[in-house]
Amino acid sequence: MLQVQVGHTVGSKFCLIVQHVAIVEDENLRTLLRLSDKFLAVAAVLFPDSPDSAVQKDYKTFSRLKDIRDSIYHGDEFSEKDLPLHELAGLLRKYMLAHVETPNPAVNKDAPTSGAPVT
């Protein structure tokens, strides 16, 4: 279960989604959340001090990448050379590094607690 500190604000919509994820303990119910809702929850936890505009920019990128993935999955034709691999890699890198650097044991049990920067 995702633990979120009460009073955590990244904008009312993001906070509401994070609180919703935090209270859903049943794995079957958790699967009812859309992937985009889960992305917003993760963004709110990993980047609590980011302005809404930064999170919205990441969300827009994520949504576009997901739409491309969905169209490929459903059989639409695509060109490999046109796939936005650099954009995908950049978003993945940003969120993976934020996860590794998050010293909250509820989010990352292996995160360093010494306060030393992760290199």
LUMFIZA-941689 format. One record per residue (C-alpha): x, y, z. Coordinates in steps of 0.25 Angstrom, whole numbers, plus 5000, padded with zeros to 4 digits. Example, Ala and Ser with C-alpha at 12.3 -4.5 7.8 and 13.67 -1.06 7.14 Angstrom:
<sites>
504949825031
505549965029
</sites>
This chain:
<sites>
500050005000
500550144997
500750235009
500450375007
500650485017
499350565021
499450705016
500350675004
499950764993
500250774978
498950824974
497550774978
497450674967
498750604970
498550604985
497250544983
497750434974
498950404984
497950394996
497050304987
498250214984
498650214999
497350165004
497150054994
497749925000
497049824992
497949784980
496649754972
496149894975
497449964972
497449904958
496149984955
496950114955
497450164941
498850154938
498850304937
498250324951
499450234956
500450324948
499850444955
499950384969
501450344966
501750484961
501150544973
501950454983
503250464976
503150614973
502450674984
503050814982
502850824967
501950924962
500650874956
501150914942
502350824943
501450704947
500450744936
501550744926
502050604930
500650554930
500450614916
501650534911
501250414918
499850414912
500450434898
501450314900
500250234905
499350264894
500450224884
500650094892
499150064892
499050084877
500249984875
499649884884
498249894877
498949864864
499150004857
500250014848
501550084852
502950124848
504050084858
504850204853
503650294857
503550244872
503850344882
504950264889
505750384894
504550444900
504150314907
505550294912
505650434918
504350414925
504750274930
506050324935
505450444942
504450364950
505450244953
506550344958
505450414967
505050274972
506450244976
506650374982
505450374991
505850345005
504350315009
504450165013
502950155010
503250184996
504650124994
505150035005
506550034999
506750184999
507950235007
507550305020
508850375022
508450495014
509650465005
509350494990
509150374981
510150374970
</sites>
